[in-house]
């Protein structure tokens, strides 16, 4: 087993607090914003890239945790990043198609309304 990169107890507590609390709040705010703006077709060029960025952040955190596990770091160092990264990647990744569908529906409604106005 390799020497720990950090103190496992301190790292676990801080990582759980910052990642869980900070990113959890950020994802909740982004989800609420998307839920209110996507049906109206607004904010697409901010929400979609932010959503994809959070998926990439989650995947990179999984890779960090996987690397820590592979080199023999203690459980307290690799478990938190792997768990958090998987949750972030799976939740945000599985909700992305729904957000894209809401934007497509809003675009179809706009096109239909334009067709009715010109008729």
Buried (B, 14 or more C-beta within 10 A) or exposed (E): EEEBEBEBEEBBEEBEEEBBEEBEEEBEEBBEBBEEBBEEBBBBEEBBEBBEEBBEBBBEBBEBBBEBBEEEBBEBBBBBBBBBBBBBBEBBBEBBEEBBEBBEEBEEEEEEEEEEEEE
